[in-house]
Amino acid sequence: MCGRYAQSRSVHQLRLAFALPEQAVPEDAPAASWPPLEELEPDYNISPGRPVYAVLGPPPRADDQGPPGPRSLHTLRWGLVPSWAKDRNVGYRMINARGETVADKPAFRSAYRRRRCLLPADAYYEWQLVGKDGTTQASTSPATDPQHKKRKAKADKKPYSIHYRDDRPLALAGIFERWRDPEAAEDDPAAWVWSCAVITTEAAPELAHIHERMPVVVPPEDWDVWLDPASGADDLAHLLGETPVDRFAVDEVSTDVNTIKNNSPDLLEPLADTGGGEPGTLF
């Protein structure tokens, strides 16, 4: 599961990190054809419904149309709203897409085949459950654990930040959709809502003590394959299992991150080592 993450880089910094051109899409591109690009403030506690940056690949093309176009940076709303949805608020229930079913589930399968993206992040947060007696156990997903709510209610939550050891941006595997607001005028730029979801998978053994799920992170060497609309099912399925956890660091952080109104760089600061904690690197 991925329900909160941090992203502090500017448009310029992300273009450098992802080797993106200054302008890949015309400034007057129709709102129905391309998502917008807004300069967002650093957000150290991104929650569902917030605007987020996304790297999109080239649009689909015929075989005789020459080489693919450049990747481009855009702004999407976190929480996928399927094109057939009656209400945009359905997106709050679709912040994640399970990698095991994303190719088949009606809400996600079309986006997975044709509209994949990368969601830049400084780090993502995950919570471990702590019992009243101090024992810890991994958090679970409501989709697989019938006792999820009861288990969560009886425990405190210990937050962790997961990020690359060298602090380059994570590229969370995402999918995106376009939804037409039936109540907006045709010429209203807000008539089109561009939204996204993070793809998750079973947690790697190195992270499974925190939560049973984790977001799929695409390593730089696989960005082209993930973003290429022509990539086949086998290539995509392979990438869903290739999150480079051996490059990750894990830091226990302050419980201030548990409240979404808290939003500052301090949320990413590791707690002082009291002598009984786990090392910051996984290996």
KOLMIGU-285737 format. One record per residue (C-alpha): y, z, x; chain; residue number from 1. Coordinates in steps of 0.5 Angstrom, whole numbers, padded with zeros to 4 digits, always signed. Layout:
N
@north = Y	up = Z	east = X	chain = A	resi = NUM .
...
This chain:
283
@north = +0000	up = +0000	east = +0000	chain = A	resi = 1 .
@north = +0007	up = -0001	east = +0002	chain = A	resi = 2 .
@north = +0012	up = +0002	east = -0002	chain = A	resi = 3 .
@north = +0018	up = +0003	east = +0003	chain = A	resi = 4 .
@north = +0021	up = +0000	east = +0009	chain = A	resi = 5 .
@north = +0027	up = +0000	east = +0014	chain = A	resi = 6 .
@north = +0031	up = -0006	east = +0016	chain = A	resi = 7 .
@north = +0037	up = -0006	east = +0020	chain = A	resi = 8 .
@north = +0038	up = -0012	east = +0023	chain = A	resi = 9 .
@north = +0044	up = -0017	east = +0022	chain = A	resi = 10 .
@north = +0043	up = -0024	east = +0020	chain = A	resi = 11 .
@north = +0045	up = -0026	east = +0027	chain = A	resi = 12 .
@north = +0040	up = -0022	east = +0030	chain = A	resi = 13 .
@north = +0034	up = -0024	east = +0025	chain = A	resi = 14 .
@north = +0036	up = -0031	east = +0027	chain = A	resi = 15 .
@north = +0035	up = -0030	east = +0034	chain = A	resi = 16 .
@north = +0028	up = -0026	east = +0033	chain = A	resi = 17 .
@north = +0025	up = -0031	east = +0029	chain = A	resi = 18 .
@north = +0028	up = -0037	east = +0032	chain = A	resi = 19 .
@north = +0032	up = -0040	east = +0026	chain = A	resi = 20 .
@north = +0037	up = -0045	east = +0026	chain = A	resi = 21 .
@north = +0044	up = -0043	east = +0024	chain = A	resi = 22 .
@north = +0044	up = -0047	east = +0018	chain = A	resi = 23 .
@north = +0037	up = -0050	east = +0015	chain = A	resi = 24 .
@north = +0040	up = -0051	east = +0008	chain = A	resi = 25 .
@north = +0046	up = -0054	east = +0006	chain = A	resi = 26 .
@north = +0051	up = -0049	east = +0003	chain = A	resi = 27 .
@north = +0052	up = -0053	east = -0003	chain = A	resi = 28 .
@north = +0044	up = -0052	east = -0005	chain = A	resi = 29 .
@north = +0043	up = -0051	east = -0012	chain = A	resi = 30 .
@north = +0041	up = -0044	east = -0014	chain = A	resi = 31 .
@north = +0035	up = -0047	east = -0017	chain = A	resi = 32 .
@north = +0032	up = -0050	east = -0011	chain = A	resi = 33 .
@north = +0033	up = -0045	east = -0005	chain = A	resi = 34 .
@north = +0034	up = -0037	east = -0005	chain = A	resi = 35 .
@north = +0041	up = -0035	east = -0003	chain = A	resi = 36 .
@north = +0043	up = -0031	east = +0004	chain = A	resi = 37 .
@north = +0047	up = -0025	east = +0003	chain = A	resi = 38 .
@north = +0049	up = -0021	east = +0009	chain = A	resi = 39 .
@north = +0046	up = -0014	east = +0008	chain = A	resi = 40 .
@north = +0048	up = -0007	east = +0010	chain = A	resi = 41 .
@north = +0042	up = -0004	east = +0015	chain = A	resi = 42 .
@north = +0037	up = +0000	east = +0010	chain = A	resi = 43 .
@north = +0033	up = +0005	east = +0013	chain = A	resi = 44 .
@north = +0030	up = +0007	east = +0006	chain = A	resi = 45 .
@north = +0028	up = +0000	east = +0002	chain = A	resi = 46 .
@north = +0025	up = +0001	east = -0004	chain = A	resi = 47 .
@north = +0023	up = -0003	east = -0010	chain = A	resi = 48 .
@north = +0028	up = -0007	east = -0013	chain = A	resi = 49 .
@north = +0033	up = -0008	east = -0007	chain = A	resi = 50 .
@north = +0035	up = -0014	east = -0004	chain = A	resi = 51 .
@north = +0031	up = -0016	east = +0003	chain = A	resi = 52 .
@north = +0031	up = -0021	east = +0008	chain = A	resi = 53 .
@north = +0026	up = -0026	east = +0008	chain = A	resi = 54 .
@north = +0024	up = -0032	east = +0013	chain = A	resi = 55 .
@north = +0021	up = -0038	east = +0009	chain = A	resi = 56 .
@north = +0018	up = -0044	east = +0012	chain = A	resi = 57 .
@north = +0019	up = -0051	east = +0011	chain = A	resi = 58 .
@north = +0018	up = -0054	east = +0003	chain = A	resi = 59 .
@north = +0012	up = -0058	east = +0002	chain = A	resi = 60 .
@north = +0012	up = -0065	east = +0004	chain = A	resi = 61 .
@north = +0008	up = -0072	east = +0003	chain = A	resi = 62 .
@north = +0004	up = -0074	east = +0010	chain = A	resi = 63 .
@north = +0009	up = -0080	east = +0011	chain = A	resi = 64 .
@north = +0015	up = -0075	east = +0011	chain = A	resi = 65 .
@north = +0015	up = -0074	east = +0018	chain = A	resi = 66 .
@north = +0015	up = -0067	east = +0022	chain = A	resi = 67 .
@north = +0016	up = -0061	east = +0018	chain = A	resi = 68 .
@north = +0023	up = -0058	east = +0017	chain = A	resi = 69 .
@north = +0026	up = -0051	east = +0020	chain = A	resi = 70 .
@north = +0024	up = -0044	east = +0018	chain = A	resi = 71 .
@north = +0030	up = -0041	east = +0014	chain = A	resi = 72 .
@north = +0033	up = -0034	east = +0013	chain = A	resi = 73 .
@north = +0034	up = -0032	east = +0005	chain = A	resi = 74 .
@north = +0035	up = -0026	east = +0001	chain = A	resi = 75 .
@north = +0030	up = -0024	east = -0004	chain = A	resi = 76 .
@north = +0029	up = -0018	east = -0009	chain = A	resi = 77 .
@north = +0023	up = -0014	east = -0007	chain = A	resi = 78 .
@north = +0018	up = -0014	east = -0013	chain = A	resi = 79 .
@north = +0015	up = -0020	east = -0015	chain = A	resi = 80 .
@north = +0017	up = -0023	east = -0022	chain = A	resi = 81 .
@north = +0012	up = -0029	east = -0024	chain = A	resi = 82 .
@north = +0016	up = -0035	east = -0027	chain = A	resi = 83 .
@north = +0012	up = -0034	east = -0034	chain = A	resi = 84 .
@north = +0015	up = -0027	east = -0034	chain = A	resi = 85 .
@north = +0019	up = -0025	east = -0040	chain = A	resi = 86 .
@north = +0023	up = -0019	east = -0037	chain = A	resi = 87 .
@north = +0025	up = -0018	east = -0029	chain = A	resi = 88 .
@north = +0023	up = -0011	east = -0029	chain = A	resi = 89 .
@north = +0016	up = -0013	east = -0029	chain = A	resi = 90 .
@north = +0017	up = -0014	east = -0021	chain = A	resi = 91 .
@north = +0017	up = -0006	east = -0021	chain = A	resi = 92 .
@north = +0010	up = -0006	east = -0022	chain = A	resi = 93 .
@north = +0009	up = -0012	east = -0017	chain = A	resi = 94 .
@north = +0011	up = -0010	east = -0010	chain = A	resi = 95 .
@north = +0005	up = -0011	east = -0007	chain = A	resi = 96 .
@north = -0001	up = -0016	east = -0008	chain = A	resi = 97 .
@north = -0008	up = -0014	east = -0005	chain = A	resi = 98 .
@north = -0010	up = -0019	east = +0000	chain = A	resi = 99 .
@north = -0017	up = -0019	east = -0003	chain = A	resi = 100 .
@north = -0015	up = -0022	east = -0010	chain = A	resi = 101 .
@north = -0008	up = -0025	east = -0008	chain = A	resi = 102 .
@north = -0011	up = -0032	east = -0008	chain = A	resi = 103 .
@north = -0014	up = -0031	east = -0015	chain = A	resi = 104 .
@north = -0010	up = -0026	east = -0019	chain = A	resi = 105 .
@north = -0006	up = -0030	east = -0024	chain = A	resi = 106 .
@north = +0001	up = -0027	east = -0022	chain = A	resi = 107 .
@north = +0000	up = -0028	east = -0015	chain = A	resi = 108 .
@north = -0004	up = -0034	east = -0014	chain = A	resi = 109 .
@north = +0001	up = -0040	east = -0014	chain = A	resi = 110 .
@north = +0006	up = -0036	east = -0010	chain = A	resi = 111 .
@north = +0000	up = -0035	east = -0005	chain = A	resi = 112 .
@north = -0002	up = -0042	east = -0005	chain = A	resi = 113 .
@north = +0005	up = -0045	east = -0004	chain = A	resi = 114 .
@north = +0011	up = -0040	east = -0003	chain = A	resi = 115 .
@north = +0009	up = -0035	east = +0003	chain = A	resi = 116 .
@north = +0014	up = -0032	east = +0007	chain = A	resi = 117 .
@north = +0015	up = -0026	east = +0012	chain = A	resi = 118 .
@north = +0019	up = -0020	east = +0011	chain = A	resi = 119 .
@north = +0022	up = -0017	east = +0017	chain = A	resi = 120 .
@north = +0022	up = -0010	east = +0018	chain = A	resi = 121 .
@north = +0024	up = -0005	east = +0023	chain = A	resi = 122 .
@north = +0018	up = -0001	east = +0021	chain = A	resi = 123 .
@north = +0014	up = +0001	east = +0015	chain = A	resi = 124 .
@north = +0013	up = +0008	east = +0012	chain = A	resi = 125 .
@north = +0007	up = +0011	east = +0010	chain = A	resi = 126 .
@north = +0005	up = +0018	east = +0007	chain = A	resi = 127 .
@north = -0001	up = +0023	east = +0009	chain = A	resi = 128 .
@north = -0003	up = +0028	east = +0004	chain = A	resi = 129 .
@north = -0003	up = +0035	east = +0006	chain = A	resi = 130 .
@north = -0007	up = +0041	east = +0002	chain = A	resi = 131 .
@north = -0004	up = +0048	east = +0000	chain = A	resi = 132 .
@north = -0009	up = +0050	east = +0006	chain = A	resi = 133 .
@north = -0006	up = +0045	east = +0011	chain = A	resi = 134 .
@north = -0012	up = +0040	east = +0011	chain = A	resi = 135 .
@north = -0010	up = +0033	east = +0011	chain = A	resi = 136 .
@north = -0013	up = +0027	east = +0008	chain = A	resi = 137 .
@north = -0011	up = +0020	east = +0007	chain = A	resi = 138 .
@north = -0007	up = +0017	east = +0001	chain = A	resi = 139 .
@north = -0010	up = +0013	east = -0004	chain = A	resi = 140 .
@north = -0008	up = +0007	east = -0008	chain = A	resi = 141 .
@north = -0008	up = +0008	east = -0016	chain = A	resi = 142 .
@north = -0012	up = +0001	east = -0016	chain = A	resi = 143 .
@north = -0018	up = +0004	east = -0013	chain = A	resi = 144 .
@north = -0018	up = +0012	east = -0014	chain = A	resi = 145 .
@north = -0018	up = +0014	east = -0021	chain = A	resi = 146 .
@north = -0016	up = +0021	east = -0018	chain = A	resi = 147 .
@north = -0010	up = +0018	east = -0015	chain = A	resi = 148 .
@north = -0005	up = +0022	east = -0019	chain = A	resi = 149 .
@north = -0008	up = +0029	east = -0019	chain = A	resi = 150 .
@north = -0009	up = +0028	east = -0012	chain = A	resi = 151 .
@north = -0002	up = +0026	east = -0010	chain = A	resi = 152 .
@north = +0001	up = +0032	east = -0015	chain = A	resi = 153 .
@north = -0003	up = +0037	east = -0012	chain = A	resi = 154 .
@north = -0001	up = +0036	east = -0004	chain = A	resi = 155 .
@north = +0005	up = +0035	east = +0000	chain = A	resi = 156 .
@north = +0007	up = +0029	east = +0003	chain = A	resi = 157 .
@north = +0007	up = +0028	east = +0011	chain = A	resi = 158 .
@north = +0011	up = +0021	east = +0012	chain = A	resi = 159 .
@north = +0010	up = +0017	east = +0018	chain = A	resi = 160 .
@north = +0014	up = +0011	east = +0021	chain = A	resi = 161 .
@north = +0009	up = +0005	east = +0023	chain = A	resi = 162 .
@north = +0013	up = +0000	east = +0028	chain = A	resi = 163 .
@north = +0012	up = -0004	east = +0034	chain = A	resi = 164 .
@north = +0012	up = +0000	east = +0041	chain = A	resi = 165 .
@north = +0017	up = -0005	east = +0044	chain = A	resi = 166 .
@north = +0021	up = -0005	east = +0037	chain = A	resi = 167 .
@north = +0021	up = -0012	east = +0036	chain = A	resi = 168 .
@north = +0021	up = -0013	east = +0028	chain = A	resi = 169 .
@north = +0015	up = -0013	east = +0024	chain = A	resi = 170 .
@north = +0014	up = -0019	east = +0020	chain = A	resi = 171 .
@north = +0010	up = -0017	east = +0014	chain = A	resi = 172 .
@north = +0006	up = -0022	east = +0010	chain = A	resi = 173 .
@north = +0010	up = -0024	east = +0003	chain = A	resi = 174 .
@north = +0010	up = -0029	east = -0002	chain = A	resi = 175 .
@north = +0016	up = -0031	east = -0007	chain = A	resi = 176 .
@north = +0017	up = -0033	east = -0014	chain = A	resi = 177 .
@north = +0023	up = -0036	east = -0018	chain = A	resi = 178 .
@north = +0024	up = -0034	east = -0025	chain = A	resi = 179 .
@north = +0029	up = -0036	east = -0030	chain = A	resi = 180 .
@north = +0033	up = -0031	east = -0033	chain = A	resi = 181 .
@north = +0033	up = -0034	east = -0041	chain = A	resi = 182 .
@north = +0040	up = -0030	east = -0042	chain = A	resi = 183 .
@north = +0044	up = -0033	east = -0037	chain = A	resi = 184 .
@north = +0048	up = -0039	east = -0037	chain = A	resi = 185 .
@north = +0046	up = -0045	east = -0034	chain = A	resi = 186 .
@north = +0051	up = -0045	east = -0029	chain = A	resi = 187 .
@north = +0051	up = -0038	east = -0027	chain = A	resi = 188 .
@north = +0048	up = -0037	east = -0020	chain = A	resi = 189 .
@north = +0045	up = -0031	east = -0022	chain = A	resi = 190 .
@north = +0041	up = -0035	east = -0027	chain = A	resi = 191 .
@north = +0035	up = -0035	east = -0022	chain = A	resi = 192 .
@north = +0032	up = -0029	east = -0019	chain = A	resi = 193 .
@north = +0028	up = -0030	east = -0013	chain = A	resi = 194 .
@north = +0023	up = -0024	east = -0012	chain = A	resi = 195 .
@north = +0018	up = -0023	east = -0007	chain = A	resi = 196 .
@north = +0012	up = -0018	east = -0006	chain = A	resi = 197 .
@north = +0008	up = -0015	east = +0000	chain = A	resi = 198 .
@north = +0001	up = -0017	east = +0001	chain = A	resi = 199 .
@north = -0003	up = -0011	east = +0003	chain = A	resi = 200 .
@north = -0010	up = -0010	east = +0006	chain = A	resi = 201 .
@north = -0015	up = -0004	east = +0007	chain = A	resi = 202 .
@north = -0012	up = +0000	east = +0013	chain = A	resi = 203 .
@north = -0015	up = -0001	east = +0020	chain = A	resi = 204 .
@north = -0019	up = +0005	east = +0023	chain = A	resi = 205 .
@north = -0013	up = +0007	east = +0027	chain = A	resi = 206 .
@north = -0009	up = +0008	east = +0021	chain = A	resi = 207 .
@north = -0014	up = +0010	east = +0015	chain = A	resi = 208 .
@north = -0013	up = +0017	east = +0017	chain = A	resi = 209 .
@north = -0006	up = +0016	east = +0014	chain = A	resi = 210 .
@north = -0007	up = +0012	east = +0008	chain = A	resi = 211 .
@north = -0013	up = +0007	east = +0006	chain = A	resi = 212 .
@north = -0008	up = +0001	east = +0005	chain = A	resi = 213 .
@north = -0003	up = -0002	east = +0010	chain = A	resi = 214 .
@north = +0001	up = -0008	east = +0009	chain = A	resi = 215 .
@north = -0001	up = -0015	east = +0013	chain = A	resi = 216 .
@north = +0003	up = -0016	east = +0019	chain = A	resi = 217 .
@north = +0003	up = -0023	east = +0022	chain = A	resi = 218 .
@north = +0004	up = -0023	east = +0029	chain = A	resi = 219 .
@north = +0009	up = -0028	east = +0032	chain = A	resi = 220 .
@north = +0003	up = -0033	east = +0035	chain = A	resi = 221 .
@north = +0001	up = -0034	east = +0027	chain = A	resi = 222 .
@north = +0008	up = -0035	east = +0024	chain = A	resi = 223 .
@north = +0007	up = -0042	east = +0024	chain = A	resi = 224 .
@north = +0001	up = -0042	east = +0020	chain = A	resi = 225 .
@north = +0003	up = -0037	east = +0015	chain = A	resi = 226 .
@north = +0009	up = -0041	east = +0013	chain = A	resi = 227 .
@north = +0006	up = -0048	east = +0013	chain = A	resi = 228 .
@north = +0005	up = -0050	east = +0006	chain = A	resi = 229 .
@north = -0001	up = -0054	east = +0008	chain = A	resi = 230 .
@north = -0005	up = -0049	east = +0011	chain = A	resi = 231 .
@north = -0012	up = -0048	east = +0008	chain = A	resi = 232 .
@north = -0015	up = -0042	east = +0005	chain = A	resi = 233 .
@north = -0020	up = -0041	east = +0011	chain = A	resi = 234 .
@north = -0014	up = -0040	east = +0016	chain = A	resi = 235 .
@north = -0010	up = -0036	east = +0011	chain = A	resi = 236 .
@north = -0016	up = -0031	east = +0010	chain = A	resi = 237 .
@north = -0017	up = -0030	east = +0017	chain = A	resi = 238 .
@north = -0009	up = -0028	east = +0018	chain = A	resi = 239 .
@north = -0010	up = -0023	east = +0012	chain = A	resi = 240 .
@north = -0015	up = -0019	east = +0017	chain = A	resi = 241 .
@north = -0011	up = -0020	east = +0024	chain = A	resi = 242 .
@north = -0006	up = -0015	east = +0023	chain = A	resi = 243 .
@north = -0004	up = -0013	east = +0031	chain = A	resi = 244 .
@north = -0005	up = -0005	east = +0030	chain = A	resi = 245 .
@north = -0006	up = -0005	east = +0038	chain = A	resi = 246 .
@north = +0001	up = -0006	east = +0039	chain = A	resi = 247 .
@north = +0003	up = -0001	east = +0034	chain = A	resi = 248 .
@north = +0006	up = +0006	east = +0035	chain = A	resi = 249 .
@north = +0006	up = +0011	east = +0029	chain = A	resi = 250 .
@north = +0011	up = +0017	east = +0029	chain = A	resi = 251 .
@north = +0011	up = +0023	east = +0024	chain = A	resi = 252 .
@north = +0018	up = +0023	east = +0021	chain = A	resi = 253 .
@north = +0023	up = +0027	east = +0017	chain = A	resi = 254 .
@north = +0021	up = +0029	east = +0010	chain = A	resi = 255 .
@north = +0028	up = +0026	east = +0008	chain = A	resi = 256 .
@north = +0025	up = +0019	east = +0008	chain = A	resi = 257 .
@north = +0021	up = +0022	east = +0001	chain = A	resi = 258 .
@north = +0028	up = +0021	east = -0003	chain = A	resi = 259 .
@north = +0031	up = +0014	east = -0003	chain = A	resi = 260 .
@north = +0038	up = +0017	east = -0003	chain = A	resi = 261 .
@north = +0037	up = +0019	east = +0004	chain = A	resi = 262 .
@north = +0039	up = +0013	east = +0008	chain = A	resi = 263 .
@north = +0041	up = +0013	east = +0015	chain = A	resi = 264 .
@north = +0038	up = +0011	east = +0022	chain = A	resi = 265 .
@north = +0036	up = +0019	east = +0023	chain = A	resi = 266 .
@north = +0030	up = +0017	east = +0018	chain = A	resi = 267 .
@north = +0026	up = +0013	east = +0024	chain = A	resi = 268 .
@north = +0027	up = +0019	east = +0029	chain = A	resi = 269 .
@north = +0020	up = +0022	east = +0031	chain = A	resi = 270 .
@north = +0020	up = +0029	east = +0030	chain = A	resi = 271 .
@north = +0020	up = +0034	east = +0036	chain = A	resi = 272 .
@north = +0013	up = +0035	east = +0038	chain = A	resi = 273 .
@north = +0010	up = +0042	east = +0037	chain = A	resi = 274 .
@north = +0004	up = +0041	east = +0041	chain = A	resi = 275 .
@north = -0001	up = +0040	east = +0036	chain = A	resi = 276 .
@north = +0001	up = +0033	east = +0034	chain = A	resi = 277 .
@north = -0002	up = +0026	east = +0035	chain = A	resi = 278 .
@north = +0001	up = +0021	east = +0040	chain = A	resi = 279 .
@north = +0006	up = +0016	east = +0038	chain = A	resi = 280 .
@north = +0002	up = +0010	east = +0040	chain = A	resi = 281 .
@north = -0005	up = +0009	east = +0037	chain = A	resi = 282 .
@north = -0009	up = +0007	east = +0044	chain = A	resi = 283 .
